C-alpha cells in the first residue's frame, strides 16, 4: 500500500536530502574507510545542488500559488 505524499511533505524531504548530501560531500573523505570505495565529492556535490534547485522550484511554485490565488 503506497502512501501519497503532499507537496509540503515532498518539499521537506527534498530540503533534508539536499542538506544531508551537501554536508556529506564536504565532510566525507574521498576514500571511505576499509572498503576501498572511491566516492566522487564533485558528483555528490552536484547531486546535492540539483536536489536543492528542485527544492527551490517547489518553493517558487508554492509562493506563486499563494500570490495568484
C-alpha positions as a Markdown table, in Angstrom:
| # | Residue | x | y | z |
|---|---|---|---|---|
| 1 | Unk | 0.0 | 0.0 | 0.0 |
| 2 | Unk | 1.6 | 3.3 | -1.1 |
| 3 | Unk | 1.3 | 6.5 | 0.9 |
| 4 | Unk | 0.7 | 9.5 | -1.2 |
| 5 | Unk | 3.0 | 12.5 | -0.5 |
| 6 | Unk | 1.7 | 16.0 | -0.5 |
| 7 | Unk | 3.7 | 18.9 | -1.9 |
| 8 | Unk | 4.6 | 20.1 | 1.7 |
| 9 | Unk | 5.9 | 16.7 | 2.6 |
| 10 | Unk | 7.9 | 16.4 | -0.6 |
| 11 | Unk | 9.4 | 19.9 | -0.1 |
| 12 | Unk | 10.5 | 19.0 | 3.4 |
| 13 | Unk | 12.0 | 15.7 | 2.2 |
| 14 | Unk | 13.9 | 17.5 | -0.6 |
| 15 | Unk | 15.3 | 20.1 | 1.8 |
| 16 | Unk | 16.5 | 17.5 | 4.2 |
| 17 | Unk | 18.0 | 15.4 | 1.5 |
| 18 | Unk | 19.9 | 18.3 | 0.0 |
| 19 | Unk | 21.3 | 19.3 | 3.4 |
| 20 | Unk | 22.4 | 15.8 | 4.1 |
| 21 | Unk | 24.1 | 15.3 | 0.7 |
| 22 | Unk | 25.8 | 18.7 | 0.9 |
| 23 | Unk | 27.1 | 18.0 | 4.4 |
| 24 | Unk | 28.3 | 14.5 | 3.4 |
| 25 | Unk | 30.1 | 15.9 | 0.3 |
| 26 | Unk | 32.0 | 18.3 | 2.5 |
| 27 | Unk | 32.8 | 16.0 | 5.4 |
| 28 | Unk | 33.4 | 12.6 | 3.8 |
| 29 | Unk | 36.8 | 11.5 | 2.9 |
| 30 | Unk | 37.2 | 10.6 | -0.8 |
| 31 | Unk | 38.5 | 7.2 | 0.2 |
| 32 | Unk | 35.9 | 5.8 | 2.6 |
| 33 | Unk | 37.1 | 3.5 | 5.3 |
| 34 | Unk | 38.2 | -0.1 | 4.8 |
| 35 | Unk | 36.1 | -1.0 | 1.8 |
| 36 | Unk | 38.2 | 0.9 | -0.7 |
| 37 | Unk | 35.4 | 2.6 | -2.5 |
| 38 | Unk | 36.1 | 5.9 | -4.2 |
| 39 | Unk | 33.4 | 8.5 | -3.6 |
| 40 | Unk | 33.4 | 11.4 | -6.0 |
| 41 | Unk | 32.9 | 14.5 | -3.9 |
| 42 | Unk | 32.2 | 16.6 | -7.1 |
| 43 | Unk | 29.5 | 14.2 | -8.2 |
| 44 | Unk | 27.9 | 14.1 | -4.7 |
| 45 | Unk | 28.0 | 17.9 | -4.5 |
| 46 | Unk | 26.4 | 18.2 | -8.0 |
| 47 | Unk | 23.6 | 15.9 | -7.0 |
| 48 | Unk | 23.0 | 17.9 | -3.8 |
| 49 | Unk | 22.8 | 21.1 | -5.9 |
| 50 | Unk | 20.3 | 19.5 | -8.3 |
| 51 | Unk | 18.1 | 18.4 | -5.3 |
| 52 | Unk | 18.5 | 22.0 | -3.9 |
| 53 | Unk | 17.3 | 23.5 | -7.1 |
| 54 | Unk | 14.3 | 21.2 | -7.2 |
| 55 | Unk | 13.5 | 22.2 | -3.7 |
| 56 | Unk | 13.7 | 25.9 | -4.7 |
| 57 | Unk | 11.4 | 25.2 | -7.6 |
| 58 | Unk | 8.8 | 23.7 | -5.3 |
| 59 | Unk | 9.1 | 26.7 | -3.0 |
| 60 | Unk | 8.6 | 29.0 | -6.0 |
| 61 | Unk | 5.5 | 27.1 | -7.1 |
| 62 | Unk | 4.1 | 27.4 | -3.6 |
| 63 | Unk | 4.8 | 31.2 | -3.5 |
| 64 | Unk | 3.3 | 31.7 | -6.9 |
| 65 | Unk | 0.2 | 29.7 | -5.9 |
| 66 | Unk | -0.3 | 32.0 | -2.9 |
| 67 | Unk | 0.3 | 35.2 | -4.9 |
| 68 | Unk | -2.1 | 34.3 | -7.7 |
| 69 | Unk | -4.9 | 32.8 | -5.6 |
